[in-house]
Amino acid sequence: MRKVTYMTKGTCSQVIEVTGHDGRIVSVQFYGGCHGNLQGVSRLVEGMRYEEVIERLDGISCNGKPTSCPDQLCRAIEQLMVEE
């Protein structure tokens, strides 16, 4: 099992912790941001393959910004993939 702590850029959440194992998300924890929505995102992606999460969430924007918490989750997962 591998865990990364990703410092977000351009979002309300400041930090995302992602734990993965064997190409699948084990858990996701957002710090800051819209707590209820981000709990939902975290639970929905648990058990999914890294590539599937990235395929579904990459490029989502928020309030006119070029990124979002789900998009930043993709960046955290990419970091996890490199380190795993």
N, C-alpha and C positions, 0 to 999 in steps of 0.2 A: 504494500500500500504506500502511496506517495501523496503528500500534501503540499500545496503551494499557497503562499500568501501573496496576493496581487494587489498592488496599490492602483486604484482606478484613476482615470483621467477624464475629466469633463462630466462627471455624474454626481448625483446627490450622495450615493454611497461612496465611502472612502476606501474600503478594503473588501476584498472577496477572498475567502478561504475555500479552496476546492480540494477535496480528497478523492483520489481515483485509484483504481486497481484493475489491471488487465484490460485497459481500454474502455472502462466504464466509470461513470460518476458514482461515487459512494455517498458523498455529502457535499453540500454547498452552504456556506454561511456568509451573508452580506452584513456589513457593518455600516449603518447609516442608510439613508434612503427611505422609501415607502415600505415600512416593515411588513404589512400584510401582503402586498403584491409580491415582494421579494421572497417571502416565505413560500408563497404559491409557486413561484418560478423554481425555487430550490427543490421543492417536493416533486414537481413535475419532471425535472431532469434527472432525479436520482434513478440509477439503474440504466440510464441511456448510454449508448456508445458516444464517445467524444465527438466523432464526426457527425453524428445525427444532431447533436445539440448545436454544433457550429452551423450546420446546414440550415437549421430552423431559425436560429436567433441572430446570425451574423448580419450586420448592417442595419439593424433596427435603430431608428433615431428617436429622440425624445424632445418634445417642445422646441423643434427647430434646431436642436443641437445635432452635430454629426455622429453622435454616439448615444448609448443608453446603458442602463444597468445590464440588460440581457446581452447587448453587444460587448460590453466589457467582460462579462462572464466568458464569452468566446475567447477573448484575449487571455484570460486566466487559464482556460482549458488548453490553449495553444502552448502556454508556458509549461503546463503540467505535462503535455505530450513530449516536449523537448527534454524535460527533466526525468521523465519515466523511461 
